[in-house]
Amino acid sequence: GKHDGHQWASDAKKAADTIEKAAGDSKWDEVKASAGNLGKACQTCHTTYREKAEDGSYRMKAGN
């Protein structure tokens, strides 16, 4: 039910697919750029929906 989360996951999948293809073609600048996009997609979702517990693990934020 989290439409923004679905979009971020879709963006992350596209970036991962691009990384895989670019790596196979030895296009390292494209790999680097897509890796940055992948990290941004992951970080956005994790910042929005997860919180770090005292023991260092992560859990879903209350109310999400």
Beta strands, then each sheet from edge to edge (+ up, - down):
strand 1: 50-52
strand 2: 58-60
sheet 1: 1+ 2-
end
